Amino acid sequence: MTRSLFKGNFWSADILSTIGYDNIIQHLNNGRKNCKEFEDFLKERAAIEERYGKDLLNLSRKKPCGQSEINTLKRALEVFKQQVDNVAQCHIQLAQSLREEARKMEEFREKQKLQRKKTELVMDAIHKQKSLQFKKTMDAKKNYEQKCRDKDEAEQAVSRSANLVNPKQQEKLFVKLATSKTAVEDSDKAYMLHISTLDKVREEWQSEHIKACEAFEAQECERINFFRNALWLHVNQLSQQCVTSDEHPSCMRISTPPRRMQSQQERLQGLTWQGEDPSQFLKAHQMIPITLWLMTTVCSISKINETRAFSS
């Protein structure tokens, strides 16, 4: 299937009409506007990513999180905060990448703007020349038609004066008729010359219009490919960001397995400041009444022995 080309469309039967050219320019302006909107979207997304990354960075570095924990849980919290820091850095790097893509889009727009400007200047000049030459041709046509009417009136005046006796008046009418015929011939030549010039201008405009269509079509194809690649790159960056963000929580989960948490509890129980085993605590408290009874019994026996010794 043959691809429809710009130069095979966007024409008009009216020589003064620029509707086809205007439609192409409007389409290119819409494409440039779409690129600008995508560029602004990237810039705003970059600002959001950077702001989120900096907030995460401040959170991981300034906000305390389990400072009094010990052993494996302490190390797990350290890994956790480090991974939050890494996620923040990823978002900041993504913001930089998005700004770089926005800059490339801006440069591309400006490059195409300069290229279009050259073609548009040529087309604007040829449109003005065509309109001006058409106006001159129409003025020449009106002048020619007026001279023809003047000639017809002179011929009618000569016909009416055929019965006049005054030769001077007849001579004046013949001179006027001859002058009008000369004027018709001159105006006819001028009119034909303007028609020929207008046709040359039309051919020049047609040639430039074809060149402009080819240039604008090439630009539009380039813009579509660039825009599509930029969109694919943006989606890939977001996908990579999701993968990277998911890897960091995985590192956190690896650093906090249940067995290590059990070891954490065992070590915690072994610390001297934590206290003694509950069974030892109960045994010690059960011995207190026995100890008190023994102390009371010993004291009583000692007093009895002292009293006997004194009596003797």
Salt bridges, closest charged atoms under 4 A:
GLU39 OE2 - LYS43 NZ 3.04
GLU39 OE1 - ARG109 NE 2.87
ASP40 OD1 - LYS36 NZ 2.85
GLU49 OE2 - ARG45 NE 2.94
GLU49 OE1 - HIS91 ND1 2.51
GLU50 OE2 - LYS54 NZ 3.77
GLU50 OE1 - ARG99 NH2 2.68
ASP85 OD2 - ARG61 NE 2.77
GLU100 OE2 - ARG103 NH2 2.22
GLU101 OE2 - LYS104 NZ 3.72
GLU106 OE1 - LYS43 NZ 4.00
GLU107 OE2 - ARG103 NH1 2.37
GLU110 OE2 - ARG32 NH2 3.84
GLU120 OE2 - ARG116 NH2 2.74
ASP139 OD2 - LYS135 NZ 3.31
ASP152 OD1 - LYS151 NZ 3.88
GLU155 OE2 - LYS151 NZ 3.12
ASP199 OD1 - ARG202 NH2 3.04
GLU203 OE2 - ARG202 NH2 3.98
GLU208 OE2 - LYS211 NZ 3.99
GLU214 OE2 - LYS7 NZ 3.19
GLU217 OE2 - ARG3 NH1 2.70
GLU220 OE2 - HIS27 NE2 3.00
GLU220 OE2 - ARG223 NH2 2.92
GLU222 OE2 - LYS111 NZ 2.86
